[in-house]
Amino acid sequence: MADPILRWAGGKRQMIDDILSRLPPLTDFNDYYEPFFGGGAVFFELEPSNGHINDINPTLINFYKQFRDNLDYIITANNRLDDDLSRFNSEEKMKDFYYTRRREFNELQNGRCEDKLREAVLFLFLNRTCWNGLYRTNEDGDFNVPMKSKIIKTESIKGNLKRGHYALQNTTITSKDFTFIEKEVGKNDLVFLDPPYQQQSDARHFDEYQPGGFDEERQKELRDIALKLHRRGAIVMITNSHDAKNLYTNHDEFHENFRIKPIKASRSINSDSSQRSQLGDTDIIVTNSPQFWDHKDFDNFR
Ligand SMILES: C[S@@+](CC[C@H](N)C(=O)[O-])C[C@H]1O[C@@H](n2cnc3c(N)ncnc32)[C@H](O)[C@@H]1O
């Protein structure tokens, strides 16, 4: 099993055992769909052979496509960037180097010039060297996260990069709105849905991933699509914040067909254990997975 390749906000490594123990084995489903991919913690643990992965973030998706197809180039180029960085003996010069690469990345990802492979090389470099692996952009879409002094070296993650690259080989990779699953998913496919979490304090909360956000209406749309996929015979799992519980329990047909498991999880940017912040939030796992229908620890609370 591979670890996620990238550090990504909302990564599911903290609750991976809770998730995996409630999913059917690889032999019990057809295709695997993960339309809110981010760091893809569940995909990389499962390593399904017929995967469809998707994220609304086109820069992230370009990275995974290039990573699937051009691993050696990406590793060599990242090793070179590490070598260049290690030649500097002052923090100031290292920062200069980082901010020059960041500017280059922003030229590329905003379409001001076209080199998708170089964009992917720099995406991995910035993810390894920026503060907490955070992906944040300003109003113009420019990545604006500062450098962190302790960087993750390419050599130290090379084995995992190879494993992740291998896992992606037979995978369809797209960048569109998650609603495409309504058309594509069929009977006995497995769908793992990890949307931006619903916030209790402000249902119209604009999420950290996407300008325009993922508001309460979109959460309901997702629930209704999940129900349609259930009727079609697909196996569906949704993760969300505990705050979103009522969204699922207040809907009769949904409530009758899905089980809910509350989980205590720590929030973090994944892959960076030293930076985890324990905010004590509680998540929920919602699924119609038939193997776990009578699973004792599933609640069907209202
Ligand atoms: C909670 S994160 C997923 C984290 C992932 N499960 C992991 O382990 O790293 C949610 C992801 O959904 C993406 N997203 C937000 N709105 C979306 C939409 N409408 N359709 C598809 N993806 C979307 C974001 O870019 C973000 O990467």
The ligand as an ORCA input file, in Angstrom:
! r2SCAN-3c Opt
* xyz 0 1
  C     -11.634     16.896      1.802
  S     -10.687     17.082      0.311
  C     -10.392     15.416     -0.155
  C      -9.257     14.830      0.657
  C      -8.841     13.430      0.230
  N      -9.870     12.451      0.538
  C      -7.514     13.026      0.846
  O      -7.383     11.936      1.420
  O      -6.566     13.847      0.730
  C     -11.899     17.623     -0.817
  C     -11.414     17.798     -2.264
  O     -12.560     18.055     -3.087
  C     -12.189     18.946     -4.137
  N     -13.437     19.603     -4.598
  C     -14.073     20.696     -4.072
  N     -15.211     20.947     -4.745
  C     -15.324     19.978     -5.695
  C     -16.303     19.686     -6.698
  N     -17.392     20.449     -6.844
  N     -16.117     18.603     -7.495
  C     -14.984     17.851     -7.370
  N     -14.014     18.086     -6.443
  C     -14.185     19.128     -5.614
  C     -11.158     19.874     -3.498
  O     -10.304     20.430     -4.490
  C     -10.433     18.933     -2.512
  O      -9.242     18.434     -3.073
*
